[in-house]
Amino acid sequence: MTSFTAKVIDPVGLHARPASVLTKEASKFASDIKIKCGEKEGNLKSIMNVMALAVKSGAEITIEASGDDEKQAIVAIEQAMKDNSII
């Protein structure tokens, strides 16, 4: 398993646009990818799971990937989050 933790800086949190960016990027990989925020977690490949977490600006999230391409998935997702000013 590979993971990273980051603080959400998008002023509105993980609303529809950033959730869409994350699910689109995560769906490119075969690995199981989860997003965690506090005690809640969801499948990062499901926009409904991501939006149901209701992640607010300033919240700390952890992205975890496990599978054959987990390292590539984590690098790509982290970069997508930086490129879109999510973290």
N, C-alpha and C positions, 0 to 999 in steps of 0.2 A: 504494500500500500504506500502511495505517495500522497502528500498533502501540503497545503499551505494555508496560512491564516492571514487575513487582511481586514482592514477597517473600511467600511463603505463610506465613500465621500460624496456620492451623488446626493444632491440636496433633498431629493424626494425618496431616496432609498431604492430598493429593487422593485420598481413599478414595472409596467408592461414593456417599455423599451429596453431597459437593461436586462430584464428577465429574458426577453427574446434573444438578445445578443448572447447571453450565457447558454441558453438551451440550444441555440443554433451551433455554437462552437462545440459544446459537449457532445452533440449528436454525431459529430464527425469521427468519434472514437468508439472502439469496441468495448473499452473498459467500463466497469460500473463506476459511475461518478455521483457522489453525494454532496449536498451542501448542508452545512450545519450552522445554526444560529441559536446559541443558548442551549436549551434542552430539546429544541425542535430540529428535525432533519427532513430532507426530501431528495428526490431523484432530480439531479441537475438537468436531465434530458426532458423533463416534463415542465412546461411553462406553468401549468396549474399548481404543481408542487412548489415551485419556486415562489410564485406569487402568494400562495397560501401561508408561507412563512412570515409574510408581512415585515420584511427586513427594513428597518428605518435607517436613515442617515446616521452615521456614527457607530452603528452596530458592528461587532466583530463577527466575521464569518469564517468558516473553515471549509475548504474544498478538498475532498478526498477521492482519489481514484485508485481502483485496483483492477489489474488485468494486464494483458500483454503490452499495451501501449500507454500505460499509466503515466510514465514520465513525460512523454510527448504531450499527453492530454493536459497535464498540470501546467506545463510551460505555455501551451497555446491558450488555455483558459485565463491564466494570470495575465498574459500579454493582451488578450482581448479586453479584459477588465481595465487594464491601464490605458489602452488606446481609446476606450470609450468613457474615460473618467468615472468609472464605477468605484475603483479603489485608488 
